[in-house]
Amino acid sequence: MIYCSPLRRLILPILVLVGIVVFYRSCSLKKTFPDFILHQPPDNPAGIRIPASHLQQPLTFKTTDSGNYLQPPNEHYYYYYTGENHFSNKTNYKGLQPAHNPNLTPLFQCPVKANSYTGHLRLNSIVQNISQIPPHSLKEETRVFWNPTVIALPHWSKNQYLVVSRIVTDGNHQENVLCEANVCHVSGQESRLGEKVCTDDDLDHVGPGGGMRCATPPTTLSVPPTPAEKCEGKFMEYADIPGFHDPRMFWSGKGEPLMMVNTQSRYACFGLWLIDLRSLYPSLDSLLASSPTLPSLGPLKSYPTLTELTRNPANTRSQIEKNWFLFFPVNGESYIHYDLSPPGGGPRGRTFAKLLGNGLTTTNLTDSLEQPCLRKIMETEEAGPVKQGGSWHQATNALRLILCNRSDHKCQARNENTVFFAVIHRKFPNWLKLPLRYERFFMVWQATAPFNMLGVSKHPILMANETASGWSASENWSDNSTNQGLVAATKERNLNATEPFGGKDFWAYFTYTVSMSWAWGRAPREGSVGDEAHDMHVGYLDDEVLLAIGVDDKGQAFSRVKAAELVQCMSACPGKDQDISNHLV
């Protein structure tokens, strides 16, 4: 007879009991939770619900030869409301036209009078030079630097800015260099936080107005070459030119220092590629990992290697792509803005898309009812050969702007007081079809879906010492009493002079804007010691914006202006197409 201890006798009953419990629980779960869960969609909000297929006049996305706008599926419904509309992303939008939003008031106030001859608004900020020659440099610099792009570095950085400049070459290759830089001011003049007084050596390199100078030797940026898929016609010779051109630096919404470059495309001839600057400049990696208040390894890299950005569908791509920019809503997503709306409609219209990853995007997401915003400016212009015509194109990256002052600690960022803005150019050619001048305008759009355009500058913007080519010096400064003496002195020396007396060391002629960045040295918000990397692309009305400026394809400069001055005097965009929307209400 086999003997079992009292404890061992309990093993079998316990196992049986556990089996019964498991069986009961599994049966219960199968009854409660099916293998595949179907969630019923929520009830539609109160409003007018009209199937697209039942409209008296069929509603389609604006059809173009480029195929940018796609016909929505038959089951897609459009909702239009006389009251409040809640989009799927919880963004509030009232009616077909944006309701009056008091937060937008600063955009449409215009305390500055435009020049009666040129139509420009002249601001008080000056254009200052950038020098790539660092102090104590022993090597004589013979290279010519131009087309600068600049970003501010975080507040704990030893130096203030990162500068990437193109080098004038023989055209058989492209070359770009990077340095860290600081700004100095002239003794006795107003200075910003952290600026040093210019030495005599500084003034020899940046000119009598003070300026920005490299603090580290310029380093050549090495980006892997990319093959061109197809360069045809006049672009055939571009296929084999090594190097990239027209770089744009900017901070992403996650705090990544990114650079967009133009180089050979895998899909066409030339395309736009994105790369994290830390992959090219390791010192930046160390800097972002050394925040005194937010210890980390720095933001994750979304673009550790060169990644080409695309346009979807494929038949909307051009042989040469350029001047795209990214913008970053607060939800961490990324969007590419491809084109502006031509005043006359044009073959493409305003287009933007959402980045999905690895450079791939959605199709165009522009509101199908949005009217071209530039048409209003063109229609209200005065007649005259110098002002008529011109072509519009995108110029800089975008920045996010909160429409209140940083000094107002009660103001917090909200959907209704946050917008994006960027520089756009209007290019005028001379009789040889070469550029005569680039006019600087600003565009503003919603920071939440559907990202509708809000306004465009009524007048082109000039800095205090910029000259608008096409007009005489007396016409350029006819509205500025402080410059009347300079104008008179100029005309005494040269009746046809295009800039006031003082020389090209201080007066900027034939300028264009390459990129924007929030300026270094911003005051910290309450409860903070300064901006972290993820704050570098966001600013307030009283924050200064640094505009990186090219000068005549052979020089480089910058100007610092409060954001409120750049986005004032806007012309409100017309909104949505009422001819179509009338069928929906």
LODREN-955891 format. One record per residue (C-alpha): residue number from 1; x, y negated, z negated; residue in one letter. Coordinates in steps of 0.02 Angstrom, whole numbers, plus 50000, padded with zeros to 5 digits. Each point is the difference from the previous one (the first is absolute). Last residue first. Layout:
% residues N
NODE  num      X      Y      Z  residuo
NODE  NUM      X      Y      Z        a
...
This chain:
% residues 585
NODE  num      X      Y      Z  residuo
NODE  585  48690  46238  52325        v
NODE  584  50098  50111  50120        l
NODE  583  49958  49927  50170        h
NODE  582  50057  49829  49941        n
NODE  581  50171  50075  49963        s
NODE  580  50042  50018  50184        i
NODE  579  49974  49820  50051        d
NODE  578  50060  49947  49827        q
NODE  577  50178  50056  50034        d
NODE  576  50085  49998  49831        k
NODE  575  50105  49868  49915        g
NODE  574  50037  49833  50082        p
NODE  573  50171  49979  49916        c
NODE  572  50019  49849  49889        a
NODE  571  50131  49874  50056        s
NODE  570  50128  49987  49862        m
NODE  569  50071  49837  49934        c
NODE  568  50093  50082  49856        q
NODE  567  50085  50170  50011        v
NODE  566  50180  49938  50007        l
NODE  565  49983  49864  49870        e
NODE  564  49921  50116  49872        a
NODE  563  50141  50125  50026        a
NODE  562  50128  49878  49933        k
NODE  561  50139  49971  50126        v
NODE  560  50179  50061  50011        r
NODE  559  50091  49982  50165        s
NODE  558  50128  50109  50087        f
NODE  557  50137  49991  50131        a
NODE  556  50088  50095  50136        q
NODE  555  50094  49952  50158        g
NODE  554  50031  50053  50179        k
NODE  553  49832  50050  50072        d
NODE  552  49942  49818  49989        d
NODE  551  49981  50001  49811        v
NODE  550  49924  50153  49917        g
NODE  549  49903  49975  49840        i
NODE  548  49976  50106  49844        a
NODE  547  49851  49925  49906        l
NODE  546  50015  50010  49810        l
NODE  545  49831  49985  49915        v
NODE  544  49991  49903  49838        e
NODE  543  49872  50047  49869        d
NODE  542  49865  49872  49956        d
NODE  541  49866  50090  50101        l
NODE  540  50041  50170  49925        y
NODE  539  50105  50149  50052        g
NODE  538  50005  50184  50046        v
NODE  537  50134  50090  50104        h
NODE  536  50129  50009  49860        m
NODE  535  49881  50067  49868        d
NODE  534  50041  50185  50031        h
NODE  533  50185  49962  49973        a
NODE  532  49967  49927  49827        e
NODE  531  49965  49817  49975        d
NODE  530  50064  49912  49845        g
NODE  529  50010  50003  49810        v
NODE  528  49815  50043  49984        s
NODE  527  49865  49970  49870        g
NODE  526  49942  49840  50084        e
NODE  525  50059  49992  50180        r
NODE  524  50184  49974  50035        p
NODE  523  50058  49841  50088        a
NODE  522  50057  50033  50178        r
NODE  521  50188  49992  50027        g
NODE  520  50018  50072  50176        w
NODE  519  49881  49947  50139        a
NODE  518  49855  50109  50056        w
NODE  517  50053  50065  50169        s
NODE  516  49960  49957  50180        m
NODE  515  50075  50052  50167        s
NODE  514  50060  49941  50171        v
NODE  513  49934  49822  50020        t
NODE  512  50051  49905  50156        y
NODE  511  50101  49840  50022        t
NODE  510  50042  49893  50151        f
NODE  509  50085  49855  49908        y
NODE  508  50049  49989  49817        a
NODE  507  50075  49839  49932        w
NODE  506  50137  50010  49868        f
NODE  505  50162  50054  50081        d
NODE  504  49923  49961  50170        k
NODE  503  50040  49815  49983        g
NODE  502  49946  49862  49885        g
NODE  501  49904  49884  50115        f
NODE  500  49825  50064  50029        p
NODE  499  49965  50140  50124        e
NODE  498  49951  50013  50183        t
NODE  497  50108  49857  50064        a
NODE  496  49939  49920  50161        n
NODE  495  50042  49819  49954        l
NODE  494  50169  50049  49932        n
NODE  493  50099  49899  49874        r
NODE  492  49874  49862  49966        e
NODE  491  49859  50126  50013        k
NODE  490  50077  50102  49860        t
NODE  489  50019  49852  49884        a
NODE  488  49817  49957  50024        a
NODE  487  49948  50180  49965        v
NODE  486  50105  50005  49843        l
NODE  485  49923  49838  49939        g
NODE  484  49825  50067  50034        q
NODE  483  50038  50160  49904        n
NODE  482  49927  49950  49832        t
NODE  481  49845  49933  50086        s
NODE  480  49948  50172  50065        n
NODE  479  49857  49997  50124        d
NODE  478  50102  49948  50153        s
NODE  477  50131  50131  49960        w
NODE  476  49982  50116  50150        n
NODE  475  49938  49860  50114        e
NODE  474  50152  49892  49960        s
NODE  473  50115  50150  50026        a
NODE  472  49925  50036  50170        s
NODE  471  49881  50144  50035        w
NODE  470  50018  50167  50089        g
NODE  469  50101  50080  49863        s
NODE  468  49926  49988  49826        a
NODE  467  50143  49949  49886        t
NODE  466  50023  50070  49825        e
NODE  465  50068  49895  49857        n
NODE  464  49846  49987  49889        a
NODE  463  49932  50173  50044        m
NODE  462  49876  50023  50141        l
NODE  461  49833  50093  49998        i
NODE  460  49884  50023  50149        p
NODE  459  49824  49930  49974        h
NODE  458  49832  50078  49963        k
NODE  457  50086  50146  49912        s
NODE  456  49904  50163  50022        v
NODE  455  49856  50064  49892        g
NODE  454  49904  50143  49922        l
NODE  453  50037  50152  50109        m
NODE  452  49910  50157  49943        n
NODE  451  50093  50131  49899        f
NODE  450  49853  50125  50003        p
NODE  449  50055  50043  49869        a
NODE  448  50092  49902  49866        t
NODE  447  50135  49866  50006        a
NODE  446  49897  49891  50116        q
NODE  445  50093  49902  50133        w
NODE  444  50110  49846  50016        v
NODE  443  50098  49941  50154        m
NODE  442  50137  49870  49995        f
NODE  441  50064  49897  50146        f
NODE  440  50177  49955  50054        r
NODE  439  50024  49931  50175        e
NODE  438  50140  50076  50103        y
NODE  437  50080  49881  50124        r
NODE  436  50058  49983  50180        l
NODE  435  50021  50187  50031        p
NODE  434  50059  50036  50178        l
NODE  433  49874  50002  50143        k
NODE  432  50115  49885  50100        l
NODE  431  49870  49861  49987        w
NODE  430  50006  50016  49811        n
NODE  429  49912  50133  49898        p
NODE  428  49888  49977  49847        f
NODE  427  49990  50136  49869        k
NODE  426  49865  50000  49866        r
NODE  425  50068  50093  49854        h
NODE  424  49915  50091  49857        i
NODE  423  50054  49996  49819        v
NODE  422  49918  50116  49873        a
NODE  421  49867  49998  49865        f
NODE  420  49908  50128  49894        f
NODE  419  49858  49958  49881        v
NODE  418  49952  50016  49816        t
NODE  417  49869  49899  49906        n
NODE  416  49846  50109  50036        e
NODE  415  50087  50166  49973        n
NODE  414  50068  49948  49831        r
NODE  413  50172  49944  49938        a
NODE  412  49994  49919  49829        q
NODE  411  49994  49816  49957        c
NODE  410  50001  49962  49815        k
NODE  409  50189  49979  50004        h
NODE  408  49986  49850  50113        d
NODE  407  50185  49966  50033        s
NODE  406  49997  50129  50140        r
NODE  405  49872  49889  50085        n
NODE  404  49843  50063  50086        c
NODE  403  49958  50079  50167        l
NODE  402  50097  50162  49980        i
NODE  401  50107  50026  50155        l
NODE  400  50062  50162  50080        r
NODE  399  50140  49975  50124        l
NODE  398  50008  50052  50183        a
NODE  397  50152  50027  50112        n
NODE  396  50045  49870  50128        t
NODE  395  49968  49943  50180        a
NODE  394  49839  50061  50079        q
NODE  393  49964  49935  50173        h
NODE  392  49906  49862  50087        w
NODE  391  50033  49933  50175        s
NODE  390  50007  49818  50053        g
NODE  389  49871  49899  50092        g
NODE  388  49966  49817  49968        q
NODE  387  50094  49891  49876        k
NODE  386  50138  49927  50109        v
NODE  385  49888  49984  50154        p
NODE  384  49867  49900  49908        g
NODE  383  49819  50023  49948        a
NODE  382  49959  50000  49816        e
NODE  381  49973  50168  49918        e
NODE  380  49828  50051  49934        t
NODE  379  49973  50146  50119        e
NODE  378  50172  50075  49973        m
NODE  377  49983  49997  49811        i
NODE  376  49828  50082  50006        k
NODE  375  50060  50136  50118        r
NODE  374  50136  50054  49879        l
NODE  373  49879  50095  49887        c
NODE  372  49938  50125  50128        p
NODE  371  49829  50066  49943        q
NODE  370  49983  50146  49880        e
NODE  369  49853  50115  50041        l
NODE  368  50105  50158  50025        s
NODE  367  50087  49975  49833        d
NODE  366  50179  50047  50037        t
NODE  365  50043  50179  49951        l
NODE  364  50096  50053  50156        n
NODE  363  50041  50185  50003        t
NODE  362  50081  50079  49849        t
NODE  361  50188  50003  49981        t
NODE  360  50156  50108  50010        l
NODE  359  50167  49931  49940        g
NODE  358  50040  50154  49897        n
NODE  357  49844  49968  49896        g
NODE  356  49820  49943  50024        l
NODE  355  50030  49815  50033        l
NODE  354  49836  49907  50020        k
NODE  353  49967  49904  50159        a
NODE  352  49997  49822  50068        f
NODE  351  49940  49919  50160        t
NODE  350  49944  49827  50049        r
NODE  349  49950  49999  50183        g
NODE  348  50070  50115  50134        r
NODE  347  49958  49951  50177        p
NODE  346  49976  49815  49965        g
NODE  345  49857  49918  49906        g
NODE  344  50027  49823  50060        g
NODE  343  50078  49937  49839        p
NODE  342  50111  50156  49985        p
NODE  341  49963  50097  49842        s
NODE  340  50166  50039  49917        l
NODE  339  50094  50163  50017        d
NODE  338  50077  50146  49906        y
NODE  337  49964  49984  49814        h
NODE  336  50059  50160  49917        i
NODE  335  49918  50055  49837        y
NODE  334  50066  50078  49840        s
NODE  333  49904  50073  49853        e
NODE  332  50047  49974  49817        g
NODE  331  49826  49947  49943        n
NODE  330  50053  49818  49983        v
NODE  329  50003  49972  50187        p
NODE  328  50168  50007  50093        f
NODE  327  50034  49912  50164        f
NODE  326  50116  50053  50140        l
NODE  325  50059  49899  50150        f
NODE  324  50012  50025  50188        w
NODE  323  50107  49877  50098        n
NODE  322  50056  50119  50137        k
NODE  321  49950  50144  50117        e
NODE  320  50074  50016  50174        i
NODE  319  49927  50133  50116        q
NODE  318  49830  49971  49920        s
NODE  317  49896  50122  49901        r
NODE  316  49810  50006  50015        t
NODE  315  50003  50164  50098        n
NODE  314  50071  50091  49849        a
NODE  313  49846  49977  49891        p
NODE  312  50065  49943  49876        n
NODE  311  50149  49883  49984        r
NODE  310  50159  50066  49924        t
NODE  309  50134  49956  49874        l
NODE  308  50168  50086  50019        e
NODE  307  50086  50061  49844        t
NODE  306  50185  49973  49960        l
NODE  305  50041  50096  49843        t
NODE  304  49954  49977  49817        p
NODE  303  49831  49928  50051        y
NODE  302  49877  50029  49856        s
NODE  301  50141  49984  49874        k
NODE  300  49944  50015  49819        l
NODE  299  50012  49839  49902        p
NODE  298  50152  49982  49886        g
NODE  297  50088  50135  49899        l
NODE  296  49916  49933  49845        s
NODE  295  50020  49879  49856        p
NODE  294  49862  49869  50002        l
NODE  293  50051  49853  49889        t
NODE  292  50186  49979  50040        p
NODE  291  49978  50059  50181        s
NODE  290  50155  50100  50047        s
NODE  289  49933  50124  50129        a
NODE  288  49956  49861  50121        l
NODE  287  50180  49937  49996        l
NODE  286  50079  50171  50024        s
NODE  285  49897  50032  50157        d
NODE  284  50042  49825  50064        l
NODE  283  50185  50039  49984        s
NODE  282  49970  50150  50115        p
NODE  281  49971  49889  50154        y
NODE  280  49939  50101  50149        l
NODE  279  49890  50128  49913        s
NODE  278  49953  49867  49873        r
NODE  277  49931  49897  50143        l
NODE  276  49854  50120  50021        d
NODE  275  49971  50027  50185        i
NODE  274  49865  49955  50126        l
NODE  273  50002  50009  50190        w
NODE  272  49919  49895  50135        l
NODE  271  50001  50049  50183        g
NODE  270  50096  49971  50160        f
NODE  269  49986  50104  50160        c
NODE  268  49851  50116  49973        a
NODE  267  49955  50142  49880        y
NODE  266  50165  50044  49916        r
NODE  265  50042  49815  49996        s
NODE  264  50164  49905  50018        q
NODE  263  50025  49864  49868        t
NODE  262  49908  49865  49905        n
NODE  261  50026  50003  49812        v
NODE  260  49889  49996  49847        m
NODE  259  50090  49989  49833        m
NODE  258  49930  50055  49834        l
NODE  257  50042  49960  49819        p
NODE  256  49878  50114  49907        e
NODE  255  49901  49921  49858        g
NODE  254  49840  50102  50018        k
NODE  253  49909  49863  50095        g
NODE  252  50146  49994  50121        s
NODE  251  50136  49867  49994        w
NODE  250  50057  49920  50163        f
NODE  249  50143  49997  50126        m
NODE  248  49973  49968  50186        r
NODE  247  50131  50052  50128        p
NODE  246  49995  49923  50175        d
NODE  245  50128  50117  50080        h
NODE  244  50065  50178  49992        f
NODE  243  50161  50076  50065        g
NODE  242  50053  50078  50165        p
NODE  241  49942  49936  50171        i
NODE  240  49967  50156  50105        d
NODE  239  49813  49989  50033        a
NODE  238  49998  49811  50018        y
NODE  237  50063  50007  50181        e
NODE  236  49835  50078  50058        m
NODE  235  49894  49859  49927        f
NODE  234  49976  49906  50164        k
NODE  233  49915  50151  50076        g
NODE  232  49985  50150  49883        e
NODE  231  50066  50050  49831        c
NODE  230  49938  50172  49946        k
NODE  229  50030  50109  49848        e
NODE  228  50137  49892  49927        a
NODE  227  50124  50090  49888        p
NODE  226  50032  49939  49821        t
NODE  225  50168  49950  49928        p
NODE  224  50026  50023  49812        p
NODE  223  50004  49836  49903        v
NODE  222  50166  49927  49941        s
NODE  221  49986  49830  49920        l
NODE  220  50162  49902  50012        t
NODE  219  50047  49926  49832        t
NODE  218  50018  49812  49976        p
NODE  217  50121  49963  49856        p
NODE  216  49910  49967  49834        t
NODE  215  49940  49832  49930        a
NODE  214  49926  49946  50166        c
NODE  213  49947  49818  50004        r
NODE  212  49832  49914  49991        m
NODE  211  49976  49813  50013        g
NODE  210  50053  49825  49953        g
NODE  209  49936  49851  50099        g
NODE  208  50172  49938  50053        p
NODE  207  50044  50157  50098        g
NODE  206  50006  50186  49961        v
NODE  205  50184  50038  50031        h
NODE  204  50090  49838  49956        d
NODE  203  49870  49971  49865        l
NODE  202  50049  50163  49916        d
NODE  201  50185  49952  50004        d
NODE  200  49960  49834  49920        d
NODE  199  49912  50097  49863        t
NODE  198  49811  50015  49996        c
NODE  197  49922  49991  49827        v
NODE  196  49934  50166  49937        k
NODE  195  49823  50064  50008        e
NODE  194  49926  50106  49861        g
NODE  193  49832  49912  49991        l
NODE  192  49977  49877  50142        r
NODE  191  50093  49838  50024        s
NODE  190  49952  49818  50027        e
NODE  189  50141  49896  50071        q
NODE  188  50147  49921  49907        g
NODE  187  50127  50124  50066        s
NODE  186  49939  50084  50159        v
NODE  185  49919  50168  49972        h
NODE  184  50069  50178  50017        c
NODE  183  49907  50155  50059        v
NODE  182  50068  50176  49976        n
NODE  181  50034  50147  50116        a
NODE  180  50018  50188  50011        e
NODE  179  50059  50055  50172        c
NODE  178  49941  50098  50151        l
NODE  177  50059  50008  50181        v
NODE  176  49916  50038  50166        n
NODE  175  50073  50052  50168        e
NODE  174  49919  50033  50169        q
NODE  173  50097  50061  50152        h
NODE  172  50032  49955  50181        n
NODE  171  49928  49826  49979        g
NODE  170  50168  49914  49977        d
NODE  169  49962  49981  49816        t
NODE  168  49925  49867  49885        v
NODE  167  49991  50081  49830        i
NODE  166  49832  50036  49918        r
NODE  165  49974  49957  49819        s
NODE  164  49945  50095  49845        v
NODE  163  49994  49902  49837        v
NODE  162  49967  50066  49825        l
NODE  161  49965  49867  49871        y
NODE  160  50032  49943  49822        q
NODE  159  50161  50077  49940        n
NODE  158  50038  50080  49831        k
NODE  157  49832  50088  50006        s
NODE  156  49891  50000  49844        w
NODE  155  49866  49890  50082        h
NODE  154  49970  50122  50144        p
NODE  153  50075  49957  50171        l
NODE  152  49919  49877  50120        a
NODE  151  49982  50054  50181        i
NODE  150  50076  49922  50155        v
NODE  149  49994  50027  50189        t
NODE  148  50119  49899  50107        p
NODE  147  49992  49980  50191        n
NODE  146  50177  49933  50020        w
NODE  145  50184  50027  49962        f
NODE  144  50145  49948  50112        v
NODE  143  50164  50095  49977        r
NODE  142  50164  49906  49985        t
NODE  141  50029  50020  49814        e
NODE  140  50177  49966  49940        e
NODE  139  50049  50131  49873        k
NODE  138  50056  49948  49827        l
NODE  137  49825  49975  49930        s
NODE  136  50011  49910  49834        h
NODE  135  49814  49964  50001        p
NODE  134  49893  50108  50115        p
NODE  133  49976  49960  50186        i
NODE  132  49825  50050  50056        q
NODE  131  49937  49822  49986        s
NODE  130  49815  49956  49992        i
NODE  129  49945  49822  50036        n
NODE  128  49859  49900  49921        q
NODE  127  49831  49948  50071        v
NODE  126  49917  49868  49893        i
NODE  125  49841  50000  49896        s
NODE  124  49892  49844  50011        n
NODE  123  49873  50072  50122        l
NODE  122  49961  49933  50174        r
NODE  121  49832  50052  50073        l
NODE  120  50012  50004  50189        h
NODE  119  49880  49925  50128        g
NODE  118  50146  49937  50105        t
NODE  117  49947  49821  50032        y
NODE  116  49881  49955  49857        s
NODE  115  50100  50101  49874        n
NODE  114  49879  50093  49886        a
NODE  113  49941  49926  49836        k
NODE  112  50029  50098  49840        v
NODE  111  49865  50023  49866        p
NODE  110  49916  50140  50099        c
NODE  109  49886  50113  49899        q
NODE  108  49944  50159  50088        f
NODE  107  50117  50128  49921        l
NODE  106  49987  49926  49825        p
NODE  105  49810  50037  50001        t
NODE  104  50020  50188  50023        l
NODE  103  49970  50040  49816        n
NODE  102  49833  49910  50013        p
NODE  101  49935  50140  50112        n
NODE  100  49860  49947  50113        h
NODE   99  49924  50158  50072        a
NODE   98  50096  50091  50134        p
NODE   97  49889  50015  50155        q
NODE   96  49905  50161  50033        l
NODE   95  49928  50012  49826        g
NODE   94  50094  50001  49836        k
NODE   93  50155  50105  49977        y
NODE   92  50054  50083  49839        n
NODE   91  50139  50129  50009        t
NODE   90  49955  50164  49914        k
NODE   89  50107  50102  50123        n
NODE   88  49846  50080  50075        s
NODE   87  49931  49829  50039        f
NODE   86  49875  49921  49883        h
NODE   85  49888  49872  50084        n
NODE   84  49914  49862  49903        e
NODE   83  49844  49920  50072        g
NODE   82  49932  49976  50174        t
NODE   81  50081  50165  50043        y
NODE   80  50070  50091  50147        y
NODE   79  50040  50185  50000        y
NODE   78  50065  50088  50154        y
NODE   77  49972  50185  50025        y
NODE   76  50114  50126  50084        h
NODE   75  49905  50155  50057        e
NODE   74  50023  49955  50182        n
NODE   73  50189  49996  49983        p
NODE   72  50085  49830  50013        p
NODE   71  50064  49947  50172        q
NODE   70  50185  49962  49982        l
NODE   69  50087  49832  50006        y
NODE   68  50182  49994  50052        n
NODE   67  49964  50079  50169        g
NODE   66  50122  49883  50087        s
NODE   65  49875  49960  50137        d
NODE   64  49887  49928  49868        t
NODE   63  49836  50049  49919        t
NODE   62  49941  49899  49852        k
NODE   61  49936  50130  49876        f
NODE   60  49829  50049  50054        t
NODE   59  49826  49945  49956        l
NODE   58  49866  50049  50126        p
NODE   57  49874  49860  50025        q
NODE   56  49830  50050  49934        q
NODE   55  50091  50101  49867        l
NODE   54  49943  50179  49973        h
NODE   53  50167  50088  50037        s
NODE   52  50093  49896  49870        a
NODE   51  49881  50065  49868        p
NODE   50  49928  49855  49900        i
NODE   49  49995  49990  49812        r
NODE   48  49945  49833  49929        i
NODE   47  50036  49981  49817        g
NODE   46  49985  50083  49832        a
NODE   45  50152  50106  49965        p
NODE   44  50007  50173  50080        n
NODE   43  49975  50142  49878        d
NODE   42  50158  50092  49954        p
NODE   41  50058  50146  50108        p
NODE   40  49959  50173  49930        q
NODE   39  50155  50090  49942        h
NODE   38  50023  50172  50073        l
NODE   37  50107  50117  49894        i
NODE   36  50069  50157  50081        f
NODE   35  50021  50155  49891        d
NODE   34  49841  49958  49905        p
NODE   33  50011  49935  49821        f
NODE   32  49862  50039  49874        t
NODE   31  49948  50176  50052        k
NODE   30  50178  50054  50032        k
NODE   29  50054  49925  49834        l
NODE   28  49873  50104  49902        s
NODE   27  50054  50161  50083        c
NODE   26  50182  49963  49960        s
NODE   25  49956  49962  49819        r
NODE   24  49903  50163  49976        y
NODE   23  50137  50106  50077        f
NODE   22  50135  49916  49895        v
NODE   21  49897  50025  49839        v
NODE   20  49965  50184  50040        i
NODE   19  50184  50033  50036        g
NODE   18  50052  49918  49837        v
NODE   17  49877  50111  49905        l
NODE   16  50067  50158  50082        v
NODE   15  50178  49951  49961        l
NODE   14  49954  49966  49818        i
NODE   13  49910  50168  49984        p
NODE   12  50156  50091  50067        l
NODE   11  50126  49911  49888        i
NODE   10  49903  50022  49837        l
NODE    9  50062  50177  49965        r
NODE    8  50178  49934  50008        r
NODE    7  49968  49893  49847        l
NODE    6  49935  50148  49896        p
NODE    5  50156  50106  50041        s
NODE    4  49975  50140  50123        c
NODE    3  50025  50188  49961        y
NODE    2  49992  50129  50138        i
NODE    1  49933  50170  49947        m
